């Protein structure tokens, strides 16, 4: 079973991760397509933002650090849930899905982020 958090819970999740390991900076993995990133994107705040389209992840897996917490983001949460499941099966320990995706981010965190 994958762990999911809402965008509004991301700051608390980051704080919990850093309390557990102060040296580990959480990463938000945006798995949307390039055109989607141009349409609506989030700004890193206490985390590193990495954009990697879902289809490219198996070939680029070695670019994702296993020792850092990862939160996966997409449009509504479906693709990011699949990526979360994939990463957990590849031995990544601390991976969560941002349920509701960038659409929920716009509603819960930053209304300046366009909805599409």
Secondary structure, DSSP 8 states (H G I E B T S, - for coil): --EEEEGGGHHHHHHHHHHH-TT---EEEE-S-HHHHHH-----SSSEEEE--GGGHHHHGGGS-TTS-EEEE-SSSHHHHHHHHHHHHTT-SSEEEEETHHHHHHHHT-TTS---
